[in-house]
């Protein structure tokens, strides 16, 4: 029988197929097509990109030359621009803001073929350090309200270039999805005087029904009301609202959790496209006691259709308990 499940954070409802669930091998994953075009992100092609903002692991002293391990650049085709205004304008019932923002690309490593799960632990840690450092740098500009780190892997997930990379967008407003989590967390805290994310982790620490991977500092699990099959979250086990505050020591264990989780998704689901995003506390405002930063990973295995768009409900053909069991064993 199908089952309606309520997301404990946002209050969103999900329909989960419990009777004839889809397993890992039931999804059709299109193989990645290899491009024959020259890759602007590969070493030796630095002149094809905007000048680098910062690089990590560089063996040569000169900027914009080969020898880097992680390279951060401005997006050549930005969604928002730093020189645009931030003034709000009312147009009757409408409201608009100038297209201010930052849009950067984090080129994750010099190898065109190596994704995060293929790297050494030290190489993966450099990527996470770059995420954190760019967030810390941009938050000094008081115009930013929120900074989103995200990764599109595969054409189905919106990746336009094959070379492993992530993106950062700094915004003058808080995204509605994050705002919904903030509001849900605040409601729960007002009732229970506890963080809802911490409560989810506490339950999972004893039941282990949804856990995919855990180490001393982080837990990867399938949300109880997963919107999508094999949707996976990674949370710090100790309460923390702000990703920017992650220490170098915690970056090591976070890199392990992220690599293991992505490897499991790759192996179990035959290397699907996916989206990855980090949800963190807004720069200005937001309650640190009721929010818990986390990583969301969403494999592209199904499509959103009319029912989902018309109702806001999601239909998940794979119970998260089954998804957790499959990923845990890979």
N, C-alpha and C positions, 0 to 999 in steps of 0.2 A: 504494500500500500504506500502511496505517496505520503510525505510528512511535511507539515508546515513548521518551520523553525524561525525563531526570532533572534536577530542579532542583538546580543546583550549591550553593545555599545551604542549603535545608532537607532535601534528599534526597527530596522528594516526586516521585512519578512522574506524568506526563501522557501521554495518548494524543492524538497529533496526526494529523489526517486529511490525508495527503499526496496521495491519489489523486484525490479529487473535492472539492477545497477550496471552501469558501464564500467568495465575494468580497463586497465592500461592498454591492452591490445585491441580494444574496441574502437579506439579513436584513430582517425586517418590523419597522419602528419605528413605534409608535403616535404620532400627532400629540399634542402637548400640549394638554389641554383648559384653557380659560381660566376661572378662577373669577370669579363675580360678587360674591363677598363682599368686604366692606371689608378691606383689607390692613393689619394692625397694624404692619407694618414700613415702610410708606410715610411720608414726611415729613408732619407734621401729625397723625399718629396716635400720637405718642410716649406718650401717656397710656394707651394700650392695652397697653403692654408693661411689664415690670418696669423700674425705674430703670436708666439706663445706668451701666455700670461705667467706661467710657472712650469717648471719641469722637475721630475724626481729621478734620482739614480743616474744623473748625467755623468758620463765619463769624460766628455770634452767640455772645455770651459765656455765655448761660444754658444749663444742662444740660437735657436732655429737651425740647428745642425743635428746630424745623427748622434747617437750615443745616449739618448734618454731611455728611461724605463716607463715613466708615465708623463704625458704631456698634456697641458691644459691650454686651450685656445678659445678665442671668441668664436661663436657660431657664425659661419659665413653668410647664412641666411636666417637671421634671428627672428624669433616670433615677437620679441619686444626689444627696444633700444634704450640704452642708458641715457641718451641725450634728449629723449622725449619728455614732455611735461607730466606732472602728476596731479594737476588740478582737476577737481571734480566739477562737472557741469550738469545742471538740471535742465532737462528738456521736457517740461510738463511732467508726465508720469515716468519719463525715461531718465536715465542717468548714465553718464559716460566719464571715463578717465583717459587722459593722454596715454599713449602706448609706451609708458616707461617700464623698464625692466632690464635684467641682465640675462643673457643666454650664452652659456659656455658649453664646450665639449671637452670631456675628459677622455683622452685617448689612452686606453687602459694598459697597453703594452706594445712593443714594436713588432710583435709577430702577428701577421695577418690572420693566422689560423687559430691562435690560442685564446680561448675564452677564460673567464675567471676560474672555472672549475679545472682548467688545464694547467694553471700556473703553479709555481712554488708558493708555499705559505708566505714567504717574504715579499714576493711580487704582488700577491693579493692584498697584503697589508698596505702596500704603497698606494693602491687604488683607494682604499678606505681612508687613508691619511689625507689623500688629495681631496676627497669629498669633504672631510671635516675642515681642512684648512681653508678651502674656498668658502665654505659657509661662514667661518669665523671672520674672514677678511671682508666679505660682502655685508655682513651684519653691522659693520661700522658705519655704513651709509644709512642714515636714519630714515631714508625714504622707503626702504624695503620693509615689508610686513612679513613676508614668508619666502623661504628658499626651498625649492623642491629639487631633490636629486632623483633622477629616473634613468632607466635603461630600457631600450627597445631592442630585443634580440629577434632577428628573423623578419622577413618581409611581412608576414601576417601580423606582426606586432608593431609595424610602422618603421622598421629600420630601413633607411635609404642607402646606407653604406655597410658593407660586410665587416670591415675592420672593427674589432672589438672596441666599443666606446660607450660611454654614458653621457648624460647631459645634466646641466644645472640651469634652472630658470629662477631668477629672483623676481618677486612680484610685489606690487604695491597694495595688494589685498590678500586676504586669507582664502584659499580655495574652499569651495562649498563642501567637498568631501571631508576635508580636515576639520572644517567648522562643525560638521555633523558629529564627528568623533569627539571634538571638544565639548560640545553641548551634551552628548550622551554620557561622557565621563563625569561632567559636572553634576548631572541629574543623579547618577548613581552615588556619587560622593556625598551629595546632600542627604540622601536617604540612609546610606550605610556607613558613612565616614571612612570609606575605603576606596582605593582605586579599582575600577572595574577590570582593568587589564591585569592587575596584580591578583585579583580574585580568580580570573580565568587561569592564570599560571598556577595558582595554589591548587585549584581543582585538578589541573592536569598533572601536577607533580605527584599526586596520589593515584589517579586513575590510569594515566598513560595511554588512554584510548586514542588520542589525537596527535600524540608526539611523533615527530619524524626524526629528530636528532636533538641532542642536548649535550652541553659541556658545562663547565663550572659557572659560566657567566651568561649563556644564552640558550634559549629553547626555540626550536623550529617546530611548528605544529599546524594542523589543519583547523581553521576556525570552525566552531560548531555549526554556524549558519553560513558556510562557504557559499559565495555567489557562483563560483565556477569550479568545475572539476579540478582537483589537485591544487587549488589555491592554497598557498602556504605563507605563513607569517613567521618572522623571526623577532623575538622580543628579548631584551635584557631581563635576566631573572631578578635582579635588584631594581627597585623602582628608579626610573630616570625619565624625565620628560623631554630632555633636549639632546638630540644626537650630537650637537656641536661639543658637548661636554665629555664625550667618550675619550678615555685616556689611551695612551700608547699600549698599555698592558691589555686593556679591553679590546683594542683593535686586533690584537693577535687572536684572541678567542672568537671575536666576531668574524674575522677572516676564515677561521676554521669552520664555524657554523654556516657561513654563506657558501663556502666551497663545497662542503659536504651536501648541503641541501640542493645546490644546483647540479651537482653530480648525480644525485638520486633522481631528480626530475629528468635530466638528460637520459640516463640509462633506462629508467622505467618506461618513459614515454617516447623513446626513439627521437630524442633531440628536438622537442617542439619549440616553436617561437614562444616568447614570453615577454611580459612587461614586469619590470621591477621598479618599485618606488619606495622612498623613505618618507614616512610621516613623522614630523617632529613638532615641537611646540613653536607657535609663532614667535617672531622676534619681539614684538610688543604686545603684551596682553596674553591671555590664556593662563589657566591655572595649572601650575606645576604639580600640585598634589593629586590632581584627578586625571592627568594625561600621562601616557607612557609611550615613548617613541618606539617605532617598530618598522620593519621592512616587510612589504607585501610583494609576493611573487605570484603572478597570474599566468599560467600557461594558456596558449591559444589552442583550445581543443574543441570549442563549440562557438556558435555565433549568437549574438543577441538579436532577437527577432521582435515581431509585433507585440506579443504578450508582454515581454519584458519592457519594451519601450512605452507601451500603453498603460502599464500598471505600476512600474517601479519594482515589481517582484522579479526575482531571478529564479530560473529553473536549473537545478544542478542534478545531472544524471548519475553522479557518483557520490554516495554518502561519504562525508569526510573521514569517518572511522575506517572505511575500506581504503580510501586514498592513503591515509596514514599508515595502514598496515602494509600496503604495497610499497610505499616509498621507504619505510623503515627497513624493509628487508632487501633493499638494493644498496 
